[in-house]
């Protein structure tokens, strides 16, 4: 069962079917899909139902990012775990109205803590598209190191794009 995590402004909890009405308009924005690997555009109701059925569990803890003040869903964040290697890929998205307010960094820090402390991971990594340098700034604020560029690594909307790779080891996270 997925725990509920809390920060100063945010609560990270499991998604529920009741979230569909709030999630749809946020995740359905073209700007959101343009910066993510696994969010389709357009985003349909059945995409959210598929996500709830297949993408939540021990190997993929995915949290709804909600505001403590209102309970409103503003985005999502999760880990794609590879147990055999004691590592996970961090992924996140925020609705456009919530960009630039530090929410991704705040939620990301809490999920890194969960990954290293509760899940005992050795490494957490993340990547962003070349055209989304703001995500790179978030990853840097989380203490992740830029590890390189995977040139034309992703085919996104009929165009190959570079993927910038970041990572952090447990020992680095403990020292920060």
C-alpha positions, -999 to +999 in steps of 0.1 A: +000+000+000+013+034-009+020+057+020+009+093+022+039+117+022+037+153+034+058+184+029+052+220+040+028+227+011+020+194-004+005+160+003+016+131-019-009+103-019-022+075-041-044+085-071-080+074-070-108+073-095-123+104-079-092+123-092-101+119-128-121+151-131-092+172-118-064+153-135-079+153-170-078+190-177-043+193-162-026+163-178-045+168-210-027+201-218-004+198-248+023+217-229+024+189-203+025+161-228+052+179-248+076+177-218+069+140-208+077+106-222+047+086-212+018+110-212-002+108-245-019+137-262-048+140-264-053+124-230-086+105-227-105+092-197-095+056-206-058+067-203-064+076-166-083+043-160-054+024-176-029+043-154-049+034-123-051-002-132-016-009-144+008+018-132+004+018-095+020-008-073+052-019-057+072-015-089+057+019-098+047+039-068+029+069-083+017+097-061-009+124-068+006+158-059-020+177-039-021+211-022-023+208+016-044+240+017-072+227-006-066+191-014-066+200-051-046+177-074-019+197-092+002+169-107+018+135-103+052+121-094+065+085-091+093+060-094+097+032-119+117+007-098+142-019-111+146-041-080+174-062-095+196-031-097+183-013-067+175+018-088+145+038-100+136+064-125+119+095-112+092+110-133+068+139-126+044+163-142+025+194-130-005+211-145+005+243-163-011+267-137+013+252-111+046+256-130+073+279-116+062+277-080+087+252-066+062+223-064+082+199-085+113+204-064+093+201-031+076+169-042+108+155-058+127+159-026+101+140-007+101+112-032+139+109-032+137+106+006+111+079+002+131+061-024+164+061-004+150+057+031+119+035+028+127+016-004+165+014+003+174+022-033+210+027-043+204+051-072+176+073-086+179+088-120+157+110-142+159+126-176+144+155-195+140+165-231+164+190-245+136+216-250+127+215-213+157+229-194+135+240-165+132+203-156+170+201-155+171+229-130+146+210-108+168+179-110+199+199-101+181+214-071+173+179-059+211+172-059+212+151-090+242+153-113+240+158-150+255+126-164+252+132-200+232+137-231+216+108-250+215+122-285+183+118-304+173+092-279+135+097-279+111+099-307+085+124-296+057+134-320+077+123-351+108+141-341+139+127-325+150+147-294+179+146-271+174+133-235+195+148-208+203+123-180+207+130-143+213+108-113+220+107-076+234+079-055+222+072-019+256+082-005+254+115-023+218+121-011+228+113+025+257+139+024+237+168+011 
